[in-house]
């Protein structure tokens, strides 16, 4: 039975596509046409053994702002998502997170805001600061729905807190060492 859905293409190889689906989470699907990595699509989805089949694809959003500014950062976020969100699991709000990110203008993507973006993405998969003070401060900011985050809110977070978290926790994680895009991460 086919169901209408929407999703973000994270990667594609040999017509097998890794997607964050709005309703089903991270899935692998077979598409008969090549899809644009980074594109948000509407499609018909049908479960077929371990894979889904996609038909009637239509793109409805592209990462024009962020991709033109820092394509490596965007691919880094996709790679983190692929590494941290297992196939078949639904992680609440990651689809909305990327939709929000795509609506940001180029001026949003400062070094500090990129650190926040990585932190917010990793908070969805329960990767938190080990320091209790950093944890408490950053937890408060994640309680604000992503669609209500603006520059004024982000300016309340001290840059040192994000920098310390990046240096002390994120860079020392086994996950970071596995990432192919880490050499291009300019934080």
Secondary structure, DSSP 8 states (H G I E B T S, - for coil): --EEEEEEEEEEETTEEEEEETTTEEEEEEESS---TT-EEEEEEEEETTEEEEEEEEEEE--HHHHHHHHHHHHHHHHHHHHHS-TT---TTHHHHHHHHHTS-GGG--HHHHHHHHHHHHHHTT---SSHHHHHHHHHHHTS-GGG--HHHHTTS-HHHHHHHIIIIITTSHHHHH-TTGGG---
